[in-house]
Amino acid sequence: MAADHKPTPAAIRRQLKRILQSAGFRGSDKQRKFLNFVVDETLKDRSTQLKGFTIAMAVYGRNEKFDPQVDPIVRVEAGRLRRALEHYYLTAGKNDPLRITIPKGGYRPAFHTVRAALPEAPTPAAEPDHSAATEEPTIAMMPLDNLNADTEQAYFIDGLTEELTAELARYQDIKVIAAQSTLRFKGRKVHYAEVGCDLGVRFLLTGSVRHDSKTVKVAIHLIDASSAEQIWGQSYSRDRTAADLIAVQEDIAGSAVGVIADQFGLIKRRLSRESRKKAPTDYKVYDAVLRFYHYETELTLQAFDKALAALEQATRLEPNYGLAWAMLGHLHADNYAMGFREMAAPLDKALLYAQKGVALAPGNQFARDALTLVYFHQGDKKFFLKHVEETIALNPNAPYIVGVAGWHMALYGEWERGLALLKKGMKLNPYHPTWFHLAHYMDSYRRGDYEKALAEARKFNFPELYWDPLMRAAALSRLGRQKEARKAIGQLIELEPDFATRGRSLIGRYVKVEDLVDAVIEGLRKGGLTDLE
């Protein structure tokens, strides 16, 4: 409950410092400068001067010819700042004694005491950096090349660079070196291996921008500095109109970074392949994270066992590493749903570990996702939907988290919202897991489009997982292809010998719509599994 007293200027400045030192704000110099400027002006009793024109000149370097109707930068950046503050108070700042907001309709900040701060309260240290102990991946944002060499293009390039850096910073298990630290390389012909060594980073994000009268063209490249190899490149061509340039920056940054930094993105896929070549005695803590990512791509007992052993070791070596605890919780939740190993109370352990992960890393989206997964399996739809939306809000452009959130929502019967999110996640990163197709299969099956359901089942592509033949068998039987359905049922029984007695329970652990569970079971019965309970 809010305290009655008005926050003092000293308390406001302490809170401002807390916000500016948080991980979410360290990645964006412009947001830091915007917030610092409007708070400082208000504390100096000059809030009446906080207009779009003065902010454009002080924060964004515009001159006296600035026209907010032509150049919407202040309005757009204010919206981003409001969202960043909301995100901060949902995560790292949820227990802060004071809130700073920017109410819509203006740029004057508001200050609200949430709870009385302790006298002489020290400013919290920056969030723990686990990169040295865990060897988390590092990436530097290199200056983008201006191929037109004009000042008008420089404005767009600065905004795109900020957007790329901010999007990268959302992925908390990747350490990001912002472009301000790489400006000395601007315009120079560089050797990538030397730059990586100089900056102490493994990966570099480079690119170029050029335009003509109608189109802006952006090329983005991911470089592995250890080998000077370009491992990915993509070109983006967009319409070039002043009103749309901010949206263009957001679109390109979200698309590029999703492919690069996502859980199923290029960086983690590359590191995961390297980690699998190491002997267990050479594991570092972050190798346990990579073992988990590999498990997610295979979903086999062998991959599960390796990930479980590595994460258990990681939490012993570094007990305050929240991501490792969250992944351990995720594994136990998966074990509850898929039964890899006989374990006592796997869902209780999953909840305990996931809660610990969130407590240690409240701003980490994957940690929140692991906890949301446990809530999904607990079966409280209202509670699950509340938490899944909070998880999405931490980074609405993270392909895997957004996709898996939609996947779970669809399987809970929230088809429209769930499938929209799932499609967004799949579009943002083409390297999405193929088990995403289970939700599309169930949507097609419930609508009686069994040809489409069968097509989705073939895309699932996990032959060692009972869902693979199960999906094919139910769709094939509905299509009257009984011989093929019986063959698929034989494969299902080989993978799950006691499926006849456990089938309904196993299906229901993921499909939360009872009528749909009945329909799938009826399809299996038609295919020859007549003793299915």
TIDREN-923748 format. One record per residue (C-alpha): residue in three letters; x, y, z. Coordinates in Angstrom, 1 decimal. Layout:
TIDREN-923748
['ALA', [X, Y, Z]]
...
This chain:
TIDREN-923748
['MET', [0.0, 0.0, 0.0]]
['ALA', [1.4, 3.4, -0.9]]
['ALA', [2.8, 5.5, 1.9]]
['ASP', [1.2, 9.0, 2.6]]
['HIS', [4.4, 11.0, 2.4]]
['LYS', [5.7, 12.6, -0.8]]
['PRO', [9.0, 11.2, -2.0]]
['THR', [12.0, 13.4, -1.5]]
['PRO', [14.3, 14.5, -4.4]]
['ALA', [17.1, 12.4, -2.9]]
['ALA', [14.8, 9.3, -2.9]]
['ILE', [13.8, 10.0, -6.5]]
['ARG', [17.4, 10.3, -7.6]]
['ARG', [18.2, 7.0, -5.8]]
['GLN', [15.4, 5.3, -7.6]]
['LEU', [16.4, 6.8, -10.9]]
['LYS', [19.9, 5.4, -10.4]]
['ARG', [18.4, 2.0, -9.6]]
['ILE', [16.5, 2.0, -12.9]]
['LEU', [19.4, 3.2, -15.0]]
['GLN', [21.7, 0.5, -13.6]]
['SER', [19.3, -2.3, -14.4]]
['ALA', [20.0, -4.7, -17.2]]
['GLY', [17.0, -3.6, -19.2]]
['PHE', [18.2, 0.0, -19.4]]
['ARG', [21.9, -0.6, -19.7]]
['GLY', [21.4, -1.7, -23.3]]
['SER', [19.8, 1.6, -24.5]]
['ASP', [21.6, 4.9, -24.1]]
['LYS', [18.8, 6.9, -25.6]]
['GLN', [16.2, 5.6, -23.1]]
['ARG', [18.6, 6.3, -20.2]]
['LYS', [19.2, 9.9, -21.5]]
['PHE', [15.5, 10.5, -22.0]]
['LEU', [14.5, 9.3, -18.5]]
['ASN', [17.4, 11.1, -16.9]]
['PHE', [16.5, 14.4, -18.7]]
['VAL', [12.8, 14.5, -17.8]]
['VAL', [13.4, 13.5, -14.2]]
['ASP', [16.2, 16.0, -13.8]]
['GLU', [14.1, 18.8, -15.3]]
['THR', [11.2, 18.0, -13.1]]
['LEU', [13.3, 18.0, -9.9]]
['LYS', [14.7, 21.4, -11.0]]
['ASP', [11.1, 22.6, -11.2]]
['ARG', [11.3, 23.0, -15.0]]
['SER', [8.6, 20.4, -15.9]]
['THR', [6.5, 23.0, -17.7]]
['GLN', [9.3, 23.0, -20.4]]
['LEU', [9.0, 19.3, -21.0]]
['LYS', [7.7, 19.5, -24.5]]
['GLY', [8.5, 17.4, -27.6]]
['PHE', [10.6, 20.2, -29.0]]
['THR', [12.8, 20.6, -26.0]]
['ILE', [13.3, 16.8, -25.5]]
['ALA', [14.1, 16.5, -29.2]]
['MET', [16.9, 19.1, -28.9]]
['ALA', [18.3, 18.0, -25.6]]
['VAL', [18.1, 14.2, -26.0]]
['TYR', [18.1, 13.5, -29.7]]
['GLY', [20.2, 16.4, -31.0]]
['ARG', [17.5, 18.0, -33.2]]
['ASN', [17.8, 21.7, -34.2]]
['GLU', [15.4, 24.6, -34.0]]
['LYS', [13.7, 23.4, -37.3]]
['PHE', [12.4, 20.2, -35.6]]
['ASP', [8.8, 19.5, -36.5]]
['PRO', [7.1, 16.8, -34.4]]
['GLN', [4.4, 16.3, -37.1]]
['VAL', [7.2, 15.2, -39.6]]
['ASP', [9.6, 13.6, -37.2]]
['PRO', [7.8, 11.5, -34.5]]
['ILE', [10.9, 10.4, -32.6]]
['VAL', [10.0, 11.9, -29.2]]
['ARG', [6.5, 10.5, -29.3]]
['VAL', [7.7, 7.0, -30.4]]
['GLU', [10.6, 6.9, -27.9]]
['ALA', [8.3, 8.1, -25.1]]
['GLY', [6.1, 5.0, -25.8]]
['ARG', [9.2, 2.8, -25.7]]
['LEU', [10.3, 4.4, -22.4]]
['ARG', [6.8, 3.8, -20.8]]
['ARG', [7.0, 0.1, -21.9]]
['ALA', [10.5, -0.2, -20.5]]
['LEU', [9.5, 1.2, -17.2]]
['GLU', [6.5, -1.2, -17.0]]
['HIS', [8.8, -4.1, -17.8]]
['TYR', [11.3, -2.9, -15.1]]
['TYR', [8.6, -2.8, -12.4]]
['LEU', [7.3, -6.2, -13.4]]
['THR', [10.8, -7.7, -12.9]]
['ALA', [13.9, -6.2, -11.4]]
['GLY', [12.1, -3.3, -9.7]]
['LYS', [9.0, -5.1, -8.4]]
['ASN', [10.1, -4.6, -4.8]]
['ASP', [11.5, -1.0, -5.2]]
['PRO', [10.2, 1.5, -2.7]]
['LEU', [9.3, 4.2, -5.3]]
['ARG', [7.9, 4.2, -8.8]]
['ILE', [8.7, 6.5, -11.6]]
['THR', [6.2, 6.6, -14.5]]
['ILE', [5.6, 8.8, -17.6]]
['PRO', [1.8, 9.2, -17.8]]
['LYS', [0.4, 9.2, -21.3]]
['GLY', [-0.5, 12.6, -22.8]]
['GLY', [2.7, 14.3, -21.8]]
['TYR', [6.4, 13.8, -20.8]]
['ARG', [6.3, 14.9, -17.2]]
['PRO', [7.3, 12.0, -14.9]]
['ALA', [5.2, 11.1, -11.9]]
['PHE', [6.7, 9.7, -8.6]]
['HIS', [4.8, 7.4, -6.3]]
['THR', [6.0, 5.9, -3.0]]
['VAL', [5.1, 2.2, -2.8]]
['ARG', [6.6, 1.6, 0.6]]
['ALA', [8.7, 3.7, 2.9]]
['ALA', [12.4, 3.5, 2.0]]
['LEU', [14.8, 2.9, 4.8]]
['PRO', [16.9, 5.9, 5.8]]
['GLU', [20.3, 6.1, 4.0]]
['ALA', [19.3, 3.1, 1.8]]
['PRO', [22.2, 2.3, -0.4]]
['THR', [21.6, 2.0, -4.2]]
['PRO', [21.5, -1.6, -5.1]]
['ALA', [24.4, -3.0, -7.1]]
['ALA', [23.9, -3.9, -10.7]]
['GLU', [22.4, -7.3, -11.3]]
['PRO', [24.9, -10.1, -10.9]]
['ASP', [27.0, -10.8, -13.9]]
['HIS', [27.4, -14.6, -14.2]]
['SER', [29.4, -14.4, -17.5]]
['ALA', [32.8, -15.0, -16.1]]
['ALA', [31.7, -18.1, -14.1]]
['THR', [29.3, -19.4, -16.6]]
['GLU', [31.1, -18.4, -19.9]]
['GLU', [27.8, -17.1, -21.3]]
['PRO', [28.0, -16.0, -25.0]]
['THR', [29.2, -12.5, -25.7]]
['ILE', [28.3, -10.3, -28.7]]
['ALA', [29.4, -6.8, -29.8]]
['MET', [27.2, -4.5, -31.8]]
['MET', [29.4, -3.1, -34.5]]
['PRO', [28.7, 0.3, -36.1]]
['LEU', [26.5, -0.1, -39.2]]
['ASP', [28.0, 1.1, -42.4]]
['ASN', [26.2, 4.0, -44.1]]
['LEU', [26.5, 3.2, -47.8]]
['ASN', [24.9, 6.5, -48.9]]
['ALA', [27.2, 8.6, -46.6]]
['ASP', [24.5, 11.2, -45.9]]
['THR', [23.4, 12.8, -42.7]]
['GLU', [19.7, 11.9, -43.2]]
['GLN', [20.7, 8.2, -43.3]]
['ALA', [22.7, 8.6, -40.1]]
['TYR', [19.5, 9.3, -38.1]]
['PHE', [17.9, 6.0, -39.3]]
['ILE', [21.2, 4.1, -38.7]]
['ASP', [21.5, 5.4, -35.1]]
['GLY', [17.9, 4.4, -34.3]]
['LEU', [18.4, 0.9, -35.9]]
['THR', [21.6, 0.4, -33.9]]
['GLU', [19.8, 1.3, -30.7]]
['GLU', [17.0, -1.0, -31.5]]
['LEU', [19.3, -3.9, -32.3]]
['THR', [21.2, -3.4, -29.1]]
['ALA', [18.1, -3.1, -27.0]]
['GLU', [16.6, -6.3, -28.5]]
['LEU', [19.9, -8.2, -27.9]]
['ALA', [19.9, -7.0, -24.2]]
['ARG', [16.5, -8.6, -23.6]]
['TYR', [18.2, -12.0, -23.8]]
['GLN', [19.7, -12.2, -20.4]]
['ASP', [22.0, -15.1, -20.9]]
['ILE', [23.9, -13.2, -23.7]]
['LYS', [26.3, -10.4, -22.7]]
['VAL', [26.0, -7.5, -25.1]]
['ILE', [28.7, -4.9, -25.9]]
['ALA', [26.9, -1.8, -27.2]]
['ALA', [27.9, 0.1, -30.3]]
['GLN', [29.2, 3.0, -28.2]]
['SER', [32.1, 0.7, -27.2]]
['THR', [32.9, -0.2, -30.8]]
['LEU', [32.8, 3.3, -32.4]]
['ARG', [36.6, 3.4, -32.8]]
['PHE', [36.2, 0.7, -35.5]]
['LYS', [33.7, 2.8, -37.5]]
['GLY', [34.7, 3.3, -41.1]]
['ARG', [37.8, 1.2, -40.7]]
['LYS', [38.6, -2.1, -42.5]]
['VAL', [38.9, -4.5, -39.6]]
['HIS', [40.0, -8.1, -39.0]]
['TYR', [37.1, -9.8, -37.2]]
['ALA', [39.4, -12.1, -35.1]]
['GLU', [41.4, -9.1, -33.9]]
['VAL', [38.2, -7.1, -33.0]]
['GLY', [36.8, -10.1, -31.1]]
['CYS', [40.1, -10.4, -29.2]]
['ASP', [40.2, -6.7, -28.5]]
['LEU', [36.6, -6.6, -27.2]]
['GLY', [36.7, -10.0, -25.5]]
['VAL', [33.7, -11.2, -27.4]]
['ARG', [32.9, -14.4, -29.4]]
['PHE', [30.4, -12.9, -31.8]]
['LEU', [30.0, -9.7, -33.8]]
['LEU', [26.8, -8.2, -35.3]]
['THR', [27.7, -6.1, -38.4]]
['GLY', [25.7, -4.6, -41.2]]
['SER', [25.1, -1.8, -43.7]]
['VAL', [22.3, 0.5, -44.7]]
['ARG', [21.5, 2.1, -48.0]]
['HIS', [18.5, 3.7, -49.6]]
['ASP', [17.0, 5.2, -52.7]]
['SER', [14.0, 7.4, -53.0]]
['LYS', [11.5, 4.7, -52.2]]
['THR', [13.3, 1.9, -50.3]]
['VAL', [15.6, 1.4, -47.4]]
['LYS', [17.8, -1.7, -47.6]]
['VAL', [19.5, -3.2, -44.6]]
['ALA', [22.0, -6.1, -44.5]]
['ILE', [22.7, -7.7, -41.1]]
['HIS', [25.5, -10.3, -40.6]]
['LEU', [26.5, -12.5, -37.6]]
['ILE', [30.2, -13.1, -37.4]]
['ASP', [32.0, -15.8, -35.3]]
['ALA', [35.1, -13.8, -34.3]]
['SER', [37.0, -16.9, -33.2]]
['SER', [37.2, -18.0, -36.8]]
['ALA', [36.3, -14.7, -38.6]]
['GLU', [33.5, -16.7, -40.3]]
['GLN', [30.2, -15.2, -41.3]]
['ILE', [27.6, -17.7, -40.0]]
['TRP', [24.5, -15.9, -41.0]]
['GLY', [23.4, -13.0, -43.1]]
['GLN', [20.0, -11.5, -44.1]]
['SER', [18.9, -8.5, -46.2]]
['TYR', [15.8, -6.5, -45.4]]
['SER', [14.0, -4.2, -47.9]]
['ARG', [11.3, -1.8, -46.6]]
['ASP', [9.3, 1.1, -47.8]]
['ARG', [11.0, 4.4, -46.9]]
['THR', [8.6, 7.0, -45.5]]
['ALA', [9.3, 9.2, -42.6]]
['ALA', [6.2, 8.1, -40.6]]
['ASP', [7.2, 4.5, -40.9]]
['LEU', [10.9, 4.5, -40.2]]
['ILE', [10.6, 3.8, -36.4]]
['ALA', [8.4, 0.8, -37.1]]
['VAL', [10.8, -0.3, -39.8]]
['GLN', [13.7, -0.2, -37.2]]
['GLU', [11.6, -2.3, -34.7]]
['ASP', [10.6, -4.8, -37.4]]
['ILE', [14.1, -5.4, -38.7]]
['ALA', [15.7, -5.6, -35.2]]
['GLY', [13.0, -8.0, -33.9]]
['SER', [13.4, -10.3, -36.9]]
['ALA', [17.2, -10.3, -36.9]]
['VAL', [17.8, -10.7, -33.2]]
['GLY', [15.2, -13.4, -32.9]]
['VAL', [17.1, -15.6, -35.4]]
['ILE', [20.4, -14.8, -33.7]]
['ALA', [19.8, -14.8, -29.9]]
['ASP', [16.7, -17.0, -29.4]]
['GLN', [16.8, -20.2, -27.4]]
['PHE', [16.7, -22.0, -30.8]]
['GLY', [18.8, -19.2, -32.5]]
['LEU', [22.1, -19.4, -34.3]]
['ILE', [24.4, -18.5, -31.4]]
['LYS', [23.1, -21.2, -29.0]]
['ARG', [22.8, -23.8, -31.7]]
['ARG', [26.5, -23.3, -32.6]]
['LEU', [27.6, -23.3, -29.0]]
['SER', [25.5, -26.3, -28.2]]
['ARG', [27.1, -28.3, -31.0]]
['GLU', [30.6, -27.4, -29.6]]
['SER', [29.6, -28.3, -26.1]]
['ARG', [28.5, -31.8, -27.0]]
['LYS', [32.1, -32.5, -28.1]]
['LYS', [33.4, -31.8, -24.6]]
['ALA', [34.1, -34.5, -22.0]]
['PRO', [32.0, -34.2, -18.8]]
['THR', [35.1, -33.4, -16.8]]
['ASP', [35.5, -30.2, -19.0]]
['TYR', [32.0, -28.9, -18.4]]
['LYS', [31.6, -25.3, -17.3]]
['VAL', [28.3, -24.0, -15.8]]
['TYR', [27.0, -22.6, -19.1]]
['ASP', [27.6, -26.0, -20.7]]
['ALA', [24.7, -27.2, -18.6]]
['VAL', [22.5, -24.6, -20.2]]
['LEU', [23.7, -25.7, -23.6]]
['ARG', [22.9, -29.3, -22.7]]
['PHE', [19.4, -28.2, -21.9]]
['TYR', [19.0, -26.5, -25.3]]
['HIS', [20.2, -29.7, -27.0]]
['TYR', [17.7, -31.7, -25.0]]
['GLU', [14.9, -29.4, -26.3]]
['THR', [15.8, -30.1, -29.9]]
['GLU', [15.9, -33.9, -29.4]]
['LEU', [13.5, -34.8, -26.5]]
['THR', [15.1, -38.2, -26.0]]
['LEU', [15.8, -40.0, -22.8]]
['GLN', [19.6, -39.8, -23.4]]
['ALA', [19.5, -36.0, -24.0]]
['PHE', [17.2, -35.7, -20.9]]
['ASP', [19.7, -37.6, -18.7]]
['LYS', [22.7, -35.6, -19.9]]
['ALA', [20.9, -32.3, -19.3]]
['LEU', [19.6, -33.3, -15.9]]
['ALA', [23.1, -34.4, -14.7]]
['ALA', [24.7, -31.2, -16.1]]
['LEU', [22.1, -28.9, -14.5]]
['GLU', [22.3, -30.6, -11.1]]
['GLN', [26.1, -30.2, -11.2]]
['ALA', [25.7, -26.5, -12.3]]
['THR', [23.4, -25.7, -9.4]]
['ARG', [25.9, -27.2, -7.0]]
['LEU', [28.8, -25.2, -8.5]]
['GLU', [26.9, -22.0, -8.8]]
['PRO', [23.8, -22.1, -6.5]]
['ASN', [22.8, -18.5, -7.3]]
['TYR', [22.5, -19.1, -11.0]]
['GLY', [18.8, -18.6, -11.6]]
['LEU', [18.7, -19.8, -15.2]]
['ALA', [20.1, -23.2, -14.2]]
['TRP', [17.5, -23.7, -11.5]]
['ALA', [14.7, -22.7, -13.9]]
['MET', [15.9, -25.2, -16.5]]
['LEU', [16.1, -27.9, -13.8]]
['GLY', [12.5, -27.1, -13.0]]
['HIS', [11.6, -27.3, -16.7]]
['LEU', [13.1, -30.7, -16.9]]
['HIS', [11.2, -32.1, -14.0]]
['ALA', [8.0, -30.6, -15.5]]
['ASP', [8.8, -32.4, -18.7]]
['ASN', [9.4, -35.6, -16.9]]
['TYR', [6.0, -35.4, -15.3]]
['ALA', [4.4, -34.9, -18.7]]
['MET', [6.4, -37.5, -20.7]]
['GLY', [7.7, -39.9, -18.1]]
['PHE', [11.3, -40.2, -19.0]]
['ARG', [12.3, -41.5, -15.5]]
['GLU', [10.6, -42.7, -12.4]]
['MET', [10.8, -39.8, -10.0]]
['ALA', [9.0, -39.0, -6.8]]
['ALA', [6.7, -35.9, -7.0]]
['PRO', [8.3, -34.5, -10.2]]
['LEU', [5.8, -31.7, -10.5]]
['ASP', [6.4, -30.6, -6.9]]
['LYS', [10.1, -30.5, -7.5]]
['ALA', [9.5, -28.7, -10.8]]
['LEU', [7.6, -26.0, -8.9]]
['LEU', [10.2, -25.6, -6.3]]
['TYR', [13.1, -25.3, -8.7]]
['ALA', [11.2, -23.0, -11.1]]
['GLN', [10.3, -20.7, -8.2]]
['LYS', [13.9, -20.6, -7.1]]
['GLY', [14.9, -19.7, -10.6]]
['VAL', [12.5, -16.8, -10.7]]
['ALA', [13.6, -15.6, -7.3]]
['LEU', [17.2, -15.5, -8.3]]
['ALA', [16.6, -14.1, -11.8]]
['PRO', [13.2, -12.2, -11.7]]
['GLY', [13.9, -10.5, -15.0]]
['ASN', [14.9, -13.6, -16.9]]
['GLN', [12.1, -14.5, -19.3]]
['PHE', [13.0, -18.2, -19.6]]
['ALA', [12.9, -18.5, -15.8]]
['ARG', [9.3, -17.1, -15.9]]
['ASP', [8.5, -19.5, -18.7]]
['ALA', [9.6, -22.5, -16.7]]
['LEU', [7.3, -21.4, -13.9]]
['THR', [4.5, -20.9, -16.3]]
['LEU', [5.0, -24.4, -17.7]]
['VAL', [4.6, -25.8, -14.2]]
['TYR', [1.3, -23.8, -13.8]]
['PHE', [0.2, -25.3, -17.1]]
['HIS', [0.6, -28.8, -15.9]]
['GLN', [-1.0, -28.0, -12.5]]
['GLY', [-4.2, -27.4, -14.5]]
['ASP', [-5.4, -24.0, -13.1]]
['LYS', [-6.4, -22.3, -16.4]]
['LYS', [-7.1, -18.8, -15.0]]
['PHE', [-3.8, -18.8, -13.0]]
['PHE', [-1.9, -20.1, -16.0]]
['LEU', [-3.3, -17.5, -18.4]]
['LYS', [-2.4, -14.7, -16.0]]
['HIS', [1.2, -15.9, -15.7]]
['VAL', [1.7, -16.7, -19.4]]
['GLU', [0.8, -13.1, -20.3]]
['GLU', [3.2, -11.7, -17.7]]
['THR', [5.9, -14.0, -19.3]]
['ILE', [5.2, -12.7, -22.8]]
['ALA', [5.4, -9.1, -21.6]]
['LEU', [9.0, -9.5, -20.6]]
['ASN', [10.0, -9.8, -24.3]]
['PRO', [7.2, -9.9, -26.8]]
['ASN', [9.7, -10.5, -29.6]]
['ALA', [11.4, -13.6, -28.2]]
['PRO', [10.5, -16.3, -30.8]]
['TYR', [10.7, -19.4, -28.6]]
['ILE', [9.0, -17.9, -25.5]]
['VAL', [6.2, -16.2, -27.5]]
['GLY', [5.8, -19.4, -29.6]]
['VAL', [5.7, -21.8, -26.7]]
['ALA', [3.3, -19.5, -24.8]]
['GLY', [0.9, -19.6, -27.8]]
['TRP', [1.4, -23.3, -28.0]]
['HIS', [0.3, -23.9, -24.4]]
['MET', [-2.6, -21.4, -24.8]]
['ALA', [-3.9, -23.2, -27.9]]
['LEU', [-3.7, -26.5, -26.1]]
['TYR', [-5.7, -25.0, -23.3]]
['GLY', [-8.5, -24.1, -25.8]]
['GLU', [-7.5, -20.5, -26.3]]
['TRP', [-7.2, -21.1, -30.0]]
['GLU', [-7.3, -17.6, -31.6]]
['ARG', [-4.9, -15.9, -29.2]]
['GLY', [-2.7, -19.0, -28.9]]
['LEU', [-2.3, -19.7, -32.6]]
['ALA', [-1.6, -16.1, -33.3]]
['LEU', [1.3, -16.1, -30.8]]
['LEU', [2.5, -19.4, -32.1]]
['LYS', [2.6, -18.2, -35.7]]
['LYS', [4.4, -15.1, -34.6]]
['GLY', [7.1, -17.1, -32.8]]
['MET', [7.5, -19.4, -35.8]]
['LYS', [7.8, -16.5, -38.2]]
['LEU', [10.4, -14.7, -36.1]]
['ASN', [12.7, -17.7, -36.0]]
['PRO', [12.6, -20.3, -38.8]]
['TYR', [14.7, -22.6, -36.5]]
['HIS', [11.7, -23.2, -34.2]]
['PRO', [11.3, -26.7, -32.6]]
['THR', [9.2, -29.0, -34.8]]
['TRP', [7.0, -30.0, -31.8]]
['PHE', [5.4, -26.6, -32.2]]
['HIS', [3.3, -28.4, -34.9]]
['LEU', [1.4, -30.3, -32.2]]
['ALA', [-0.8, -27.3, -31.6]]
['HIS', [-1.5, -26.8, -35.3]]
['TYR', [-2.3, -30.5, -35.5]]
['MET', [-4.8, -30.3, -32.7]]
['ASP', [-6.5, -27.3, -34.2]]
['SER', [-6.9, -29.0, -37.5]]
['TYR', [-8.1, -32.2, -35.9]]
['ARG', [-10.8, -30.5, -33.8]]
['ARG', [-12.1, -28.8, -36.9]]
['GLY', [-12.3, -32.1, -38.8]]
['ASP', [-9.6, -31.2, -41.3]]
['TYR', [-7.8, -34.5, -41.0]]
['GLU', [-5.7, -34.1, -44.2]]
['LYS', [-4.2, -30.9, -42.7]]
['ALA', [-3.8, -32.6, -39.3]]
['LEU', [-1.9, -35.5, -41.0]]
['ALA', [0.4, -32.9, -42.7]]
['GLU', [1.1, -31.3, -39.3]]
['ALA', [1.8, -34.7, -37.8]]
['ARG', [4.4, -35.4, -40.4]]
['LYS', [6.1, -32.1, -39.6]]
['PHE', [6.3, -33.0, -35.9]]
['ASN', [9.2, -35.4, -36.7]]
['PHE', [10.1, -36.9, -33.3]]
['PRO', [10.1, -40.6, -34.0]]
['GLU', [11.3, -41.5, -30.5]]
['LEU', [8.4, -39.7, -28.9]]
['TYR', [5.0, -41.4, -28.6]]
['TRP', [3.3, -38.3, -29.8]]
['ASP', [4.7, -38.9, -33.3]]
['PRO', [2.9, -42.1, -34.1]]
['LEU', [-0.1, -41.1, -32.0]]
['MET', [-0.8, -38.1, -34.1]]
['ARG', [-0.4, -40.0, -37.4]]
['ALA', [-2.6, -42.9, -36.2]]
['ALA', [-5.5, -40.7, -35.1]]
['ALA', [-5.5, -38.7, -38.3]]
['LEU', [-5.0, -41.7, -40.6]]
['SER', [-7.9, -43.6, -39.1]]
['ARG', [-10.2, -40.6, -39.5]]
['LEU', [-9.2, -40.6, -43.2]]
['GLY', [-10.1, -44.3, -43.5]]
['ARG', [-6.5, -45.3, -44.1]]
['GLN', [-6.7, -48.2, -41.6]]
['LYS', [-3.7, -50.1, -42.7]]
['GLU', [-1.4, -47.1, -42.2]]
['ALA', [-3.2, -46.3, -38.9]]
['ARG', [-2.6, -49.8, -37.6]]
['LYS', [1.1, -49.5, -38.4]]
['ALA', [1.4, -46.2, -36.6]]
['ILE', [-0.5, -47.7, -33.6]]
['GLY', [2.1, -50.5, -33.6]]
['GLN', [4.9, -47.9, -33.4]]
['LEU', [3.0, -46.2, -30.6]]
['ILE', [2.7, -49.4, -28.5]]
['GLU', [6.4, -50.1, -29.1]]
['LEU', [7.2, -46.7, -27.5]]
['GLU', [4.6, -46.9, -24.8]]
['PRO', [3.7, -50.5, -24.1]]
['ASP', [1.1, -49.6, -21.5]]
['PHE', [-0.5, -46.9, -23.6]]
['ALA', [-3.9, -48.6, -23.5]]
['THR', [-4.2, -47.9, -19.7]]
['ARG', [-2.2, -44.6, -19.6]]
['GLY', [-3.2, -43.1, -22.9]]
['ARG', [-5.9, -40.7, -21.7]]
['SER', [-3.7, -39.4, -18.9]]
['LEU', [-0.7, -39.0, -21.3]]
['ILE', [-2.7, -37.1, -23.9]]
['GLY', [-4.4, -34.9, -21.2]]
['ARG', [-1.1, -33.8, -19.8]]
['TYR', [-0.8, -31.5, -22.9]]
['VAL', [-4.3, -31.3, -24.4]]
['LYS', [-6.4, -29.5, -21.8]]
['VAL', [-9.7, -29.6, -23.8]]
['GLU', [-11.6, -32.7, -22.7]]
['ASP', [-13.8, -33.0, -25.8]]
['LEU', [-10.6, -32.9, -28.0]]
['VAL', [-9.0, -35.6, -25.8]]
['ASP', [-12.1, -37.8, -26.4]]
['ALA', [-11.9, -37.1, -30.1]]
['VAL', [-8.3, -38.2, -30.4]]
['ILE', [-9.0, -41.3, -28.3]]
['GLU', [-11.9, -42.2, -30.6]]
['GLY', [-9.6, -41.8, -33.6]]
['LEU', [-7.1, -44.2, -32.1]]
['ARG', [-9.9, -46.7, -31.4]]
['LYS', [-11.0, -46.5, -35.0]]
['GLY', [-7.4, -47.3, -35.9]]
['GLY', [-7.4, -50.5, -34.0]]
['LEU', [-6.5, -49.6, -30.4]]
['THR', [-9.8, -51.0, -29.2]]
['ASP', [-8.8, -51.6, -25.6]]
['LEU', [-7.9, -48.0, -25.0]]
['GLU', [-9.5, -46.9, -21.7]]
